[in-house]
Amino acid sequence: MFNTPKTWLEAQSFCREKCLDLTTINNMTEMDAVLKAVGGKYDDALWFGLWQGVEFRTHWSLVDTDFSDIAEGFSQHWAVWARDSCVVFKDKLLHSQSCTEIYHSACFDATKQGADQYITAGMMNWLEGQEYCRTNHTDLTNIRSEAELQFISALAGSGSVWVGGFTDRWEWSDQSTSSFRYWRSNEKFWGSDGGECGVLTKNGRWGRLSCSEKRPFLCTCKDPAIKPKVVKVRINLQDSSLDPNDPSVQDKILEQMMQKLSKSGVGDVKLRWKKQPDGKVFIPAAP
């Protein structure tokens, strides 16, 4: 943790220069480790690697499951999606719904087998349901197969239940695709029209603040057991008007590279650009 208050962008630049990047939190184990590390060493809120992007994506609350792959395989069960919404199951369809609505929640318990893995919880909003399921079981349930679809259908009966799907536009500074979230139970995590970044609040949950506010921050620094490897890359921009040394263009290139690595089965890799002495990343190729 670095105590000198900075804006989110200033903190990002500092972390990338001195360490690797602002901290990404991939699961509850890492969340617990962060909370243990920071203890009560901050007064209000800490920046970490979460920021509000532009593109809306749908995720599963239960991490390490890709929603788009599942949705493609079970498109006949999907209803129309809305932005900034959570997912409720009714009549063998998944419907987008305001996350503040009150329904029963369908929890998943990885310690059990068969139909016993799926448990109905009381009436609550989506975030409250997520917290209940994580505290008492594993998480809100995903629907990853036809068998799970039948289990949840039997669980819901003629009613509606929250499941683990949600839509947001939060992204990670290091281009990670982690869907892990740990919002306060009253947090409107779908956010505003932009300009907000994620903070670790005093109660250990996540909140949102304007990225221009100055706060202490969390960096992920080099693990001495891991040696970084420098790889030279050559790029050909289809749009000649783009400047490869524009930070926004570089971020987009990194994002595409991470997506290709993920589809190839390469995970847990962090990519960053190495700057030249003049501050640039790319130099024109020799004619």
Backbone hydrogen bonds in HBPLUS format (Angstrom, degrees):
<---DONOR---> <-ACCEPTOR-->    atom                        ^
c    i                          cat <-CA-CA->   ^        H-A-AA   ^      H-
h    n   atom  resd res      DA  || num        DHA   H-A  angle D-A-AA Bond
n    s   type  num  typ     dist DA aas  dist angle  dist       angle   num
A0002-PHE N   A0217-PHE O   2.91 MM 215  5.48 171.0  1.92 165.2 168.3     1
A0217-PHE N   A0002-PHE O   3.06 MM 215  5.48 159.1  2.10 149.7 156.2     2
A0006-LYS N   A0215-ARG O   2.94 MM 209  5.30 159.5  1.98 128.1 126.0     3
A0215-ARG N   A0006-LYS O   2.89 MM 209  5.30 157.6  1.94 135.2 129.9     4
A0011-ALA N   A0007-THR O   2.85 MM   4  6.05 158.6  1.89 153.4 159.6     5
A0008-TRP N   A0211-CYS O   3.01 MM 203  5.17 166.2  2.03 153.4 156.7     6
A0012-GLN N   A0008-TRP O   2.84 MM   4  6.09 152.0  1.92 146.9 155.1     7
A0013-SER N   A0009-LEU O   2.99 MM   4  6.23 163.1  2.02 149.6 152.8     8
A0014-PHE N   A0010-GLU O   2.97 MM   4  6.18 159.6  2.01 147.9 153.8     9
A0015-CYS N   A0011-ALA O   2.89 MM   4  6.08 169.3  1.90 154.3 156.8    10
A0016-ARG N   A0012-GLN O   2.96 MM   4  6.14 159.5  2.00 151.4 157.1    11
A0017-GLU N   A0013-SER O   3.03 MM   4  6.15 140.9  2.19 141.3 151.5    12
A0017-GLU N   A0014-PHE O   3.16 MM   3  5.19 125.8  2.47  95.6 109.6    13
A0018-LYS N   A0014-PHE O   2.82 MM   4  5.94 170.3  1.83 162.6 165.0    14
A0019-CYS N   A0015-CYS O   2.70 MM   4  5.00 145.9  1.82 131.2 141.9    15
A0020-LEU N   A0220-THR O   2.92 MM 200  5.72 143.4  2.06 150.7 156.7    16
A0220-THR N   A0021-ASP O   2.84 MM 199  5.66 167.6  1.85 173.5 173.7    17
A0023-THR N   A0218-LEU O   3.11 MM 195  5.71 158.8  2.15 134.8 134.3    18
A0049-GLY N   A0023-THR O   2.77 MM  26  4.92 150.6  1.86 148.1 143.8    19
A0031-MET N   A0027-ASN O   2.98 MM   4  6.26 151.1  2.07 144.8 154.1    20
A0032-ASP N   A0028-MET O   2.89 MM   4  6.06 160.3  1.93 148.8 152.4    21
A0033-ALA N   A0029-THR O   3.10 MM   4  6.36 150.8  2.18 140.9 149.0    22
A0034-VAL N   A0030-GLU O   2.94 MM   4  6.22 153.0  2.01 149.0 155.6    23
A0035-LEU N   A0031-MET O   3.00 MM   4  6.28 166.3  2.02 154.3 157.5    24
A0036-LYS N   A0032-ASP O   2.95 MM   4  6.12 152.1  2.03 144.4 152.2    25
A0037-ALA N   A0033-ALA O   2.96 MM   4  6.13 149.6  2.06 141.7 150.0    26
A0038-VAL N   A0034-VAL O   2.96 MM   4  6.22 161.8  2.00 160.2 163.4    27
A0039-GLY N   A0035-LEU O   2.95 MM   4  5.76 146.0  2.07 138.2 147.5    28
A0041-LYS N   A0038-VAL O   2.89 MM   3  5.65 162.1  1.92 150.1 156.1    29
A0046-LEU N   A0200-LEU O   3.02 MM 154  5.01 147.3  2.13 128.6 138.8    30
A0200-LEU N   A0046-LEU O   2.75 MM 154  5.01 154.1  1.82 142.4 150.4    31
A0047-TRP N   A0216-PRO O   2.94 MM 169  6.33 169.2  1.95 148.5 147.5    32
A0218-LEU N   A0047-TRP O   2.96 MM 171  6.20 143.6  2.10 146.8 156.5    33
A0173-SER N   A0049-GLY O   2.78 MM 124  5.00 143.8  1.91 139.8 151.8    34
A0198-GLY N   A0050-LEU O   2.86 MM 148  4.93 169.8  1.87 128.2 131.7    35
A0051-TRP N   A0171-GLU O   2.90 MM 120  5.45 160.8  1.94 154.7 159.7    36
A0171-GLU N   A0051-TRP O   2.78 MM 120  5.45 167.9  1.79 166.0 170.2    37
A0052-GLN N   A0196-GLU O   3.06 MM 144  5.72 151.0  2.15 168.4 163.2    38
A0053-GLY N   A0169-ARG O   2.70 MM 116  5.32 149.3  1.79 156.2 159.8    39
A0057-ARG N   A0168-ASP O   2.82 MM 111  5.68 168.6  1.83 163.2 163.1    40
A0168-ASP N   A0057-ARG O   2.98 MM 111  5.68 154.6  2.05 161.6 162.1    41
A0059-HIS N   A0166-PHE O   2.81 MM 107  5.54 162.0  1.84 165.9 169.3    42
A0166-PHE N   A0059-HIS O   3.02 MM 107  5.54 148.2  2.12 146.1 151.8    43
A0061-SER N   A0164-GLY O   2.76 MM 103  4.85 137.8  1.94 122.1 136.0    44
A0071-ALA N   A0067-PHE O   2.83 MM   4  6.04 168.2  1.85 161.7 165.5    45
A0072-GLU N   A0068-SER O   3.05 MM   4  6.15 152.6  2.13 144.4 150.4    46
A0073-GLY N   A0069-ASP O   3.33 MM   4  6.58 150.0  2.42 138.4 145.5    47
A0073-GLY N   A0070-ILE O   2.98 MM   3  5.18 118.8  2.37 100.3 115.6    48
A0074-PHE N   A0070-ILE O   3.00 MM   4  6.23 135.8  2.21 150.8 163.9    49
A0077-HIS N   A0074-PHE O   2.90 MM   3  5.66 164.5  1.92 124.2 129.4    50
A0078-TRP N   A0075-SER O   3.21 MM   3  5.30 164.1  2.23 106.5 111.4    51
A0094-LEU N   A0077-HIS O   3.07 MM  17  6.53 147.0  2.19 157.5 167.3    52
A0079-ALA N   A0094-LEU O   2.94 MM  15  5.53 146.8  2.05 151.1 154.1    53
A0167-THR N   A0085-SER O   2.78 MM  82  5.33 154.8  1.84 168.4 170.8    54
A0086-CYS N   A0097-GLN O   2.90 MM  11  5.42 170.5  1.91 166.2 162.9    55
A0097-GLN N   A0086-CYS O   2.79 MM  11  5.42 148.9  1.89 157.2 164.1    56
A0087-VAL N   A0165-GLY O   3.01 MM  78  4.96 139.5  2.18 148.1 137.5    57
A0163-VAL N   A0087-VAL O   3.11 MM  76  5.93 170.1  2.12 155.8 154.2    58
A0088-VAL N   A0095-HIS O   2.88 MM   7  5.29 166.9  1.90 158.1 161.2    59
A0095-HIS N   A0088-VAL O   2.79 MM   7  5.29 174.8  1.80 163.3 164.6    60
A0089-PHE N   A0161-VAL O   2.75 MM  72  5.33 168.4  1.76 160.0 160.5    61
A0161-VAL N   A0089-PHE O   3.10 MM  72  5.33 154.1  2.17 140.9 148.8    62
A0090-LYS N   A0093-LEU O   2.93 MM   3  5.42 164.0  1.96 157.9 162.9    63
A0093-LEU N   A0090-LYS O   2.97 MM   3  5.42 145.2  2.10 113.1 123.3    64
A0101-GLU N   A0098-SER O   3.12 MM   3  5.76 170.6  2.13 120.9 123.8    65
A0126-TRP N   A0099-CYS O   3.10 MM  27  5.25 160.2  2.14 152.1 156.7    66
A0103-TYR N   A0124-MET O   3.07 MM  21  5.60 163.9  2.10 143.8 139.0    67
A0124-MET N   A0103-TYR O   2.94 MM  21  5.60 159.5  1.98 139.2 140.3    68
A0162-TRP N   A0104-HIS O   2.74 MM  58  6.23 160.2  1.78 151.2 155.1    69
A0121-ALA N   A0105-SER O   2.78 MM  16  4.99 160.4  1.82 150.3 155.8    70
A0106-ALA N   A0162-TRP O   2.91 MM  56  5.83 161.2  1.94 156.1 158.7    71
A0141-THR N   A0106-ALA O   2.94 MM  35  5.93 164.9  1.96 157.5 154.0    72
A0107-CYS N   A0119-ILE O   2.75 MM  12  5.08 163.9  1.77 166.3 162.4    73
A0119-ILE N   A0107-CYS O   3.04 MM  12  5.08 158.9  2.09 133.4 140.1    74
A0108-PHE N   A0139-ASP O   2.75 MM  31  5.55 162.3  1.78 178.2 174.3    75
A0138-THR N   A0108-PHE O   2.95 MM  30  5.72 141.0  2.10 153.7 155.5    76
A0139-ASP N   A0108-PHE O   3.31 MM  31  5.55 155.2  2.38 144.8 149.9    77
A0109-ASP N   A0117-GLN O   2.80 MM   8  4.76 141.5  1.95 134.6 144.7    78
A0112-LYS N   A0109-ASP O   3.26 MM   3  5.91 169.4  2.27 118.9 121.5    79
A0116-ASP N   A0113-GLN O   3.17 MM   3  5.68 130.0  2.44 142.9 139.2    80
A0117-GLN N   A0114-GLY O   3.08 MM   3  5.82 167.3  2.10 120.1 124.2    81
A0118-TYR N   A0115-ALA O   3.21 MM   3  5.85 169.5  2.22 118.4 121.6    82
A0129-GLY N   A0125-ASN O   2.87 MM   4  6.07 152.3  1.95 150.9 159.6    83
A0130-GLN N   A0126-TRP O   2.84 MM   4  6.14 153.5  1.91 150.2 157.7    84
A0131-GLU N   A0127-LEU O   2.97 MM   4  6.20 162.8  2.00 148.4 152.4    85
A0132-TYR N   A0128-GLU O   2.92 MM   4  6.11 160.9  1.95 147.6 153.1    86
A0133-CYS N   A0129-GLY O   2.92 MM   4  6.08 169.4  1.93 152.6 155.5    87
A0134-ARG N   A0130-GLN O   2.93 MM   4  6.10 159.2  1.98 151.0 156.8    88
A0135-THR N   A0131-GLU O   2.95 MM   4  6.03 152.1  2.03 146.2 153.8    89
A0136-ASN N   A0132-TYR O   2.94 MM   4  6.03 162.8  1.97 156.3 160.4    90
A0137-HIS N   A0133-CYS O   2.75 MM   4  5.11 142.0  1.89 134.5 143.5    91
A0164-GLY N   A0141-THR O   2.80 MM  23  5.27 164.9  1.82 158.0 152.7    92
A0149-LEU N   A0145-SER O   3.03 MM   4  6.32 151.7  2.11 143.6 152.0    93
A0150-GLN N   A0146-GLU O   3.09 MM   4  6.40 149.5  2.18 145.1 151.8    94
A0151-PHE N   A0147-ALA O   3.01 MM   4  6.37 154.5  2.08 148.2 155.5    95
A0152-ILE N   A0148-GLU O   2.93 MM   4  6.16 168.4  1.94 157.7 159.3    96
A0153-SER N   A0149-LEU O   2.96 MM   4  6.06 150.0  2.05 140.9 149.9    97
A0154-ALA N   A0150-GLN O   2.99 MM   4  6.20 156.0  2.05 146.2 151.5    98
A0155-LEU N   A0151-PHE O   2.96 MM   4  6.22 149.2  2.06 142.4 151.9    99
A0156-ALA N   A0152-ILE O   2.85 MM   4  6.03 157.5  1.90 151.3 156.0   100
A0157-GLY N   A0153-SER O   3.00 MM   4  6.04 150.2  2.09 143.6 151.4   101
A0159-GLY N   A0156-ALA O   2.97 MM   3  5.36 152.2  2.05 137.7 136.7   102
A0175-GLN N   A0172-TRP O   3.05 MM   3  5.26 160.8  2.09 116.3 117.7   103
A0206-TRP N   A0182-TYR O   2.81 MM  24  5.62 158.7  1.86 141.2 143.4   104
A0184-ARG N   A0206-TRP O   3.09 MM  22  5.77 141.8  2.24 158.0 148.1   105
A0187-GLU N   A0184-ARG O   3.00 MM   3  5.12 166.9  2.02 115.4 117.6   106
A0191-GLY N   A0188-LYS O   2.95 MM   3  5.90 167.3  1.96 127.5 131.8   107
A0211-CYS N   A0195-GLY O   2.97 MM  16  5.86 166.5  1.99 142.1 144.8   108
A0197-CYS N   A0209-LEU O   2.89 MM  12  5.72 160.1  1.93 165.7 170.8   109
A0209-LEU N   A0197-CYS O   3.12 MM  12  5.72 157.8  2.17 157.3 164.2   110
A0199-VAL N   A0207-GLY O   3.01 MM   8  5.20 159.8  2.05 129.6 131.6   111
A0207-GLY N   A0199-VAL O   2.87 MM   8  5.20 153.8  1.93 145.3 151.8   112
A0201-THR N   A0205-ARG O   2.78 MM   4  5.57 165.0  1.81 174.0 177.8   113
A0204-GLY N   A0201-THR O   2.98 MM   3  5.44 161.0  2.01 118.0 121.5   114
A0213-GLU N   A0210-SER O   3.07 MM   3  5.78 169.8  2.08 122.5 125.8   115
A0226-ILE N   A0223-ASP O   2.82 MM   3  5.37 161.0  1.86 121.6 128.2   116
A0242-LEU N   A0239-ASP O   3.13 MM   3  5.85 168.6  2.14 121.9 125.5   117
A0246-ASP N   A0243-ASP O   2.91 MM   3  5.35 162.4  1.94 121.5 123.6   118
A0249-VAL N   A0246-ASP O   2.94 MM   3  5.29 123.0  2.28 109.8 124.4   119
A0250-GLN N   A0246-ASP O   2.98 MM   4  6.29 159.7  2.02 157.5 164.2   120
A0251-ASP N   A0247-PRO O   2.90 MM   4  6.10 155.1  1.96 146.7 153.0   121
A0252-LYS N   A0248-SER O   3.14 MM   4  6.32 151.9  2.23 137.5 144.5   122
A0253-ILE N   A0249-VAL O   2.99 MM   4  6.29 154.0  2.06 149.8 156.8   123
A0254-LEU N   A0250-GLN O   2.96 MM   4  6.22 163.4  1.99 152.1 156.3   124
A0255-GLU N   A0251-ASP O   2.95 MM   4  6.16 154.7  2.01 144.9 152.1   125
A0256-GLN N   A0252-LYS O   3.05 MM   4  6.33 156.3  2.11 146.7 151.9   126
A0257-MET N   A0253-ILE O   2.95 MM   4  6.24 154.6  2.02 150.1 157.7   127
A0258-MET N   A0254-LEU O   2.87 MM   4  6.12 158.6  1.92 153.4 158.8   128
A0259-GLN N   A0255-GLU O   3.01 MM   4  6.25 154.0  2.08 145.3 152.4   129
A0260-LYS N   A0256-GLN O   3.05 MM   4  6.29 156.1  2.11 146.0 151.7   130
A0261-LEU N   A0257-MET O   2.99 MM   4  6.24 158.2  2.03 149.4 155.4   131
A0262-SER N   A0258-MET O   2.90 MM   4  6.09 159.9  1.94 148.8 154.5   132
A0263-LYS N   A0259-GLN O   3.00 MM   4  6.21 159.2  2.04 148.2 153.1   133
A0264-SER N   A0260-LYS O   3.08 MM   4  6.25 131.5  2.33 135.9 148.5   134
A0264-SER N   A0261-LEU O   3.08 MM   3  5.05 130.7  2.34  93.8 107.7   135
A0266-VAL N   A0261-LEU O   2.86 MM   5  5.10 157.1  1.92 156.5 148.7   136
A0265-GLY N   A0262-SER O   3.03 MM   3  5.16 160.4  2.07 107.3 112.1   137
A0276-GLN N   A0280-LYS O   2.58 MM   4  5.31 170.5  1.59 161.7 164.7   138
A0279-GLY N   A0276-GLN O   2.80 MM   3  5.24 160.4  1.83 123.6 126.6   139
